[in-house]
Amino acid sequence: MDELKQDTRSKAVALSLGTLDQLPLGVARPTYKRSDLTPGIVHIGLGNFHRGHQAWYLHRLMQQGLAHDWAIVGAGVRPGDARMRDSLLAQDCLTTLIELDPAGISAEVIGSMIDFVPVEDGHGALIAAMSDPRIRIVSLTVTEGGYYLDATGALDMAHPDIVHDLAHPDTPRTAFGAMVVALRNRKQAGYAPFTGQSCDNLQGNGTILRQTLIGLARGIDAELADWIDREGSFPNSMVDCIVPATGDAERKRAVELGIADTVPVTHENFRQWVIEDSFCQGRPDWAKVGATLTQDVHSYEAMKIRMLNAGHQVLANAGEILGLPTIAACMSDAQIAPFFQKVQLGEIAPHVSAVPGITPEAYLDLIVRRFSNPEIHDTTRRVAFDGSSRHAGFILPILRDALVAGTPISGLALTEALWARMCHGTREDGSMIEANDPIWADLVATAKRSRTEPSAWLQQTQIYGDLAQNDRFTVAFAGWLSFIWENGTHAALTEYLAQA
């Protein structure tokens, strides 16, 4: 067996510009010359999702002989970004995308990224890259919790990183501080601002990015803040593609396809990108490769965030408690799957409007097919990560609407109780759940108190706000959390499914 593995590795082609013509037949690759590309986009937070989604759309345009002046320069502000930089530069910034379609697996190599700036304290190289007038878009995937929002949704001016950037604007800690300095440099040089394009799963993500940048800039230079607000643009967008994390299994898939890529990306056979057409310095013609350009992003993003992203949380917390490794495994569970369907149809879909071409019910059918794809090893742990941001951003807005409308909330309350149970840090089989949230220690301590005092969980005002004073919700939550601890998760799901 080991000899066979070694033989397979020896046949795989080490990915680089110099080996593209040696890739196996059937592996698509760039038809454009990388030497013809010039930079137009800096992307901050260059992980798997960006490479499997936005970079793919741009690559497809380049394959048509278009957008060669819009190539991507990668950037990052975290230690992990430096490791990604080293890996990508070693293979000339090429990425292998592996499509996991149940009907058959395929691969293509994309080349829309041409460089990755050094990741360093003070972000001098990143600031210099964004100050370059050739850069007309700075896009970001920094996760839902990466925008320094307080409990009210405003910029948290008291956060230590924001305090630092206000006091030391030329050596910022945050991506947003670096963007502000680059915009200041452009203003002083007489250049136009770049478009700031958030690609994170936040409703009104462009509006939130505008708020963050202008709020930070106003604390540094009020005239600069006014210029950014007046001259800049921050389009809202909705992004969608299931892209699992990369590990040994994903690298092995690449090798089996004949490619030695240290950071390949696996993805489902579905993508969607809906973009508000508001760019102060132009944009690639993404519509030519399937993106939707519109002035009504809100309806699309509301459907996706409320049904897909909230649906992920409905599944993942129960799955983590029960030790189910992937979302597909959750969808195969005899109780979790019908629980997911009932919550969606009875408590989420009533608060979602149809968009052109698809109803909430049809969208749910699409989600069920996507989540059930056995080839997508999207881990329950990844989906459950950062629940403090994801529950606040995805589940609680629906809950608030349901409370106002007087519609059912039992399944949403059960979802919150399952999260509280998961944050206890142990599964029902006694195994430990490793830290999985930026405030994990606080969540675990609160979850342990809430085992005997359920109201303690809802007193986390940075998450629940005034929901802790809503009797209808607090009674339902307390009942479910006590029931879970007394009878177990499967019993709670059975009880919910039996409700009329």
C-alpha angles and dihedrals in degrees: 000000000000090000089052091051091049090050091051091051092049091056094050115101115235104238117245140122088264094056102044092105090053095059116116119271111267095038107113116222139177115296091190126081113252089214088065093060125096127186123266104149134051111198119198117203100031103194135138097288095057093048093047095045124020095024089050093054091051091046090054090054091049089052086061091054092257137118095022089148092057101069118151127249110198124223140171143181102203131078091247089059089063090057090049089049092054092048095048097043089052088062097038092259092292120145131201112220114200115196112211103206114162086225092059143326121248137175139210133178117226127200107184092119116076107173145007119214120227115273106228145148111278091020094242094156092048092050090050092050093051091046090060108106090221087070107086100163130041109190130185143202103180098143129260092279095050100086099081095239122168126218091279094052094252126123108282100235090181096059109116093234092052091045088053094049092050091051097040106028095164093058103037127179098207134066088236093054089051090050091052092052091048091050089050089052091050092049092050091049093049095249125138118252121259123244113259108220120187115200096182128118097261124124105242090012093167092049090051092049090050090050093049096047097043093044090053093043092050090058089056107033122356093199091053090050091053091049092051091048093048102039104026131079132212111187119202116231144179118219128189135176128117106238116174123211117268120249139143092298092056093047088050090053089055091050091050087055090052100258127115101207118157093202109030120164124227119199143168124260093258134080134171131180122176114184134187105233098234114120121150094200102033129262143227114277094254092165088074089067100042108281118133115233111198145142090231105067092141096077093050095046092046091055093047098042094044098043107027104028096036088042090057089059092047088058105034103057093051090044093051092050090051095044097245106159103208142026089246088056090051089052089053093054112109093226107026093056096054089042088056092048094048095048091047097049099036105034111017108033093056087066096048126084125216119255127208108297101006140062124210090254093053090045089054090054088053092049092050091054092047096046091047095055103125092202092064107084094193102164122232087224093059093049092046092050118119095011090167088069099031098050091045092048102036112023106030098056089057090047091052091051091048092051091052092046095044092234125143118294103168095106093045090050089049089051090055091047090052090052090051089050092048091051089060081084100234133092123224090258089059097253120135125254108220121229107290108167136057088244096036096136091054092046093051093049091049093045090054091052092046092058087081098017108040093181089067090073093055092049088078090107093181086068107026104027111180094351087093087071096052106103095199093056098038093051092048092046094048091048093052096044092051090046092051093051092047100041110014136247099286090051090051092050090049090051092050093047090053092057116106 
